[in-house]
Amino acid sequence: MKNIILIGFMGSGKSTIGRKLSEKYGLKHIDTDWYIEKEQNMKISDIFSKKGEEYFRNLETECIKKLIDRYKDNIVVSVGGGLPVKDVNRKLLHTLGTVVYLKAEVSTLENRLSGDNKRPLLKGGDLHGKIISLMEKRQAIYEQTSDLIVKTDGLQCIDVVKIIKEEIDNENIGN
């Protein structure tokens, strides 16, 4: 199976769905945020605060390049919500595999993200406003980058996993 790359906003379920996809179909799962944290020996929030967002975005690009060199198939990659914003990353994602956008409504994201204090771009109050602002910048990019869009609102993880697998198999997406 060709690699599956999960993109979407923070809280859309990329990491959880990535783990479930990998477990169900015997694929390796890589989360780019976790990969970067391990490689840098530093939490994402610390990278943002100490080295800045641009530095972090460059780490994301390097991470995707490394994955392209190492994995030709049979992995699921969950990427950070901002990774597809850089044009070079969008091209690299398509080189890596089939890109699936996990789409969720603002209300769903707000419910999932309330109380989360680990995400640097959401710190400082007005969660709803920050989600709206970032989604205005990112949603079209997510849609244009994806080979497949799966709406996750109201679905259980296993349902999203089945939809992704069925769509990829039935439509021969990415092959």
HELIX and SHEET records of a PDB file:
HELIX    1   1 LYS A   14  TYR A   25  1                                  12    
HELIX    2   2 THR A   32  GLN A   40  1                                   9    
HELIX    3   3 ILE A   44  LYS A   51  1                                   8    
HELIX    4   4 GLU A   53  ARG A   70  1                                  18    
HELIX    5   5 LEU A   83  VAL A   85  5                                   3    
HELIX    6   6 ASP A   87  LEU A   96  1                                  10    
HELIX    7   7 VAL A  106  LEU A  113  1                                   8    
HELIX    8   8 PRO A  120  LEU A  122  5                                   3    
HELIX    9   9 LEU A  127  THR A  145  1                                  19    
HELIX   10  10 CYS A  157  GLU A  171  1                                  15    
SHEET    1   A 5 LYS A  28  ASP A  31  0                                        
SHEET    2   A 5 ILE A  75  SER A  78  1                                        
SHEET    3   A 5 ILE A   4  ILE A   7  1                                        
SHEET    4   A 5 THR A  98  LYS A 103  1                                        
SHEET    5   A 5 LEU A 148  LYS A 151  1                                        
END                                                                             
